[in-house]
C-alpha cells in the first residue's frame, strides 16, 4: 500500500479555514472576505439551505410512506380476517383476490382460489344464471344480488341441499372488477326460520305488502294490507291486484307502462288510485320489485304500498294556493304597472300644465302688473320733476316712493324670470347664457359655459329645451345650496344625432340617491328632473367620485 503524505499547511491557511468554518456555522461571512469569497460563501449557504429542505421533504415522504404501509397492513388484516367471504373477479369471472372466509365457504385454500372461475364452485343448474348475472353487472354497473346452491359432487345433480350462498356484487369501474360478498344462508331449517322472522317483521310494519306469483296472482299479504284495503286474507289470495284499483282514474296505458318498466328494470314506483272494500277511494303510493330465480326468470312480484291520500290532498291544496297566489301576484303586478304608467303620464301632464301655467302667469304679470308699474313709475317721475324746485319735502317723499316702485319692478321682473324667462323664447343657447350669468351674479362662483354651434341645436324641440333649462336651473340651485363648490362647468354638445348636457362642480360631492332618501325633501328636485328627462325619452346620470365633485349628465336622441 502506498501511503500518501498530507500536505502541510502554514498557520495563515489554517486560520483562514477556521474563519470560513465559523462563518458557515454562524451564517456570517468572514470580516476580511473579498467579493469572490463572498460569492462562494453565498453559494455554500444556498446549497446548505437546499440540502436541508431536501432532507426535510425526504423525512416527510418517508413518514407518509410508513403511515400508508401501516394502513395497508391494517386493511389487509381486516380483509383477511373478515367473517364474511370477500372475492374480486375480473370480467371473465376469474378470481383475482379472496380472503380466508371465502376459502372456508368454498372449501378451498385461499391461494388455490386465484385464477379459478367462480362458477365452478356453483351447482351446474345455477351456472347459466350466474353468467347472465355477471354480464348484466358489467354492463349496467349497478349493485345486484342473487342466491345459488354450491357444487356438491356427492349429489346426482351436483347441487348441495345444505349449502347455499347469497352473492352481493358491485362493480369497480376503474379496475373493471366485480367485488362480491358471500354469505352462507345455511340449511333449509335456517332459511325457513329467516323467512318466518321476515314474515313477522312484515306483519308488524304499517305499509301494506302483497306478493304475487309469475301469473300476477296474490299469494301472500300482510296484516297492514287488510287494514289499508279492508279485504281479509282469504278474499285477496288468488286474485289479480287490479281488483283493488279504480281503472278509470288512471290515464290510458298507465298500468301497461308500469309493468313494462317493472319487467325490464326490475322496479317501479308511483301512485295508484285504489278503492277499499267499503267503496271509499284512496291514493296509494306503490313500490313494485321483482324476484328472480337462479336462471334469471321472474318468480315473484312484491308490492309495498301506503295510503298517501291526505298528503296528496295537501299537495293539491298547496298547488292550488300557489297558483291562486301567483295569479293574484300577476294581477296585482299588472295593476301596479298600470298605476305606475298612469302616474307617469299624470306627472308628465302636470309638468306640461305647470310650465304652461308658469308661462301664462309670467305673461299676465308682464302685461298687467308690469305695465301698471311702468305707468306708475312714469307718473312718479313726472311728479318728482315738478316738485323738485318748489316743494322740497314732497320731492323727497316722491323720490322715496319712486325707489320703492323701482324695487317692485325688479322683484316682478325676477319673479317673471323664475316663472318663465322671456329669453327662453329666443332659444336654448340664449336661455343657458342668461342662466349662467344670473348664477354668477347671485352666487359669486365661477361658471363656465360651453355651447355648440347654433345650427347643431336645430333639432331641439321647445319641450326638450324647457326640460334642459329647468335641469340646469335645478342643478345650479343644488350647487349653490349644498355643494360648497368654487367652480361650475356647463357643457352642451350635439353630434351624431345625440344631445348631451352636463353640469359639473368641484364641491364635496353627493351620496347615491338610495331608497332610504327618496322621500327626503332635498331629493324631490332630482326625482322631478329624472321624471321630466324620462318623459322626453332621455336619460339622467349622476356621478360623484370619491375624491369629490359631482357631474350631472342628461342625454337625448334627437
Buried (B, 14 or more C-beta within 10 A) or exposed (E): EEEEEEEEEEEEEEEBEEBBEEBBEEEEBBEEBEEEBEEBBEEBBEEEEEEEEEEEEEEEEEEEEEEEEEEEEEEEEEBEEBEBBBBBBBEEBBBBBBBBBBBEBBEBEBEEBEEBBBBEBBBEBBBBBBBBBBEEBBEEEEEBEBBBBBBBEEEEEBBBEEBBBEBBBBBEEEEEBBBBBBBBEBEEEEEEEEEEEEEEEBEEEEBBBBBBBEEEEBBBBBBBBBEBBBBEEEBBBEBEBEBBBEEEEBEEEBBEEBBEBBEEEBEBEBBBBBBBEEEEEBBBBBBBBBEBBBEBEBEBBBBBBBBBBEEBEEEEEEEEEEEEEEEEEEEEEEEEEEEEEEEEEEBBEEBBEEBEEBBEBBBEBBEEBBEEBEEBBEEBEEBBEEBEEEEEEBBEEBBEBBEEBEEBBEEBBEEBBEBBBBBBEEBBBBBBBBBBEBBBEEBEBEBEBEBBEEEBBEEBEEBBBBBBBBBBBBBBBBBBEBBEBEBBBBBBBBEEEEBBBBBBBBBEBBEEBEEEEEEEEEEEBBBBBBBBBBBBEBBBEBEBEEEBBBBBBBBBEB
